[in-house]
Amino acid sequence: MRKVKLVSDPVETIRNNPERYLGSKKISGNILLSLIEQDANLLGCGEVGAHIIDGWYIVSSSSDWIKKNSQNIDSWLEVFKKLIPMSEAGVNAIRHEIFLMAFAESVFILEKGNVVLLKGDFPSDSVLECIEREGLEEKFSVGFCMKQ
């Protein structure tokens, strides 16, 4: 008889089995940055930019690719805590926001100049000033930092 265990915490499942979802890729800020950037591009949000500012990895676009492509989702946090299929990337593909909740130390959303913290700590004032200088405060962005 085969035993099946139901997944009660998708974030913990990803954290404990990254190779199941990423193959041989080693978890790093650059890998996660490229996965989120790829998702944003595939979800058709227009021009996408990737930035690294003082240890913070930021993917930005002119539009919110998360809510735009998430039916029956009320908040950003829901997307970051669920395994969500992404047919645009292939038959068994999933979105990668959940990887940020599993592996990043801090995660935020930037929308219309408002920083919404999803996990960990807010970026420092100097990082927020750099974001403003780069013109990102007017864009939709997902930012995260890894443990030092």
Secondary structure, 3 states (H helix, E strand, C coil): CCCCCCCCCHHHHHHHCHHHHHCCCCCCHHHHHHHHHHHHHHCCCCCEEEEEECCEEEEEECCCHHHHCCCCCCCHHHHHCCCCECHHHCCCCECCHHHHHHHCCEEEEEECCEEEEEECCCCCHHHHHHHHHCCHHHCEEEEEECCC
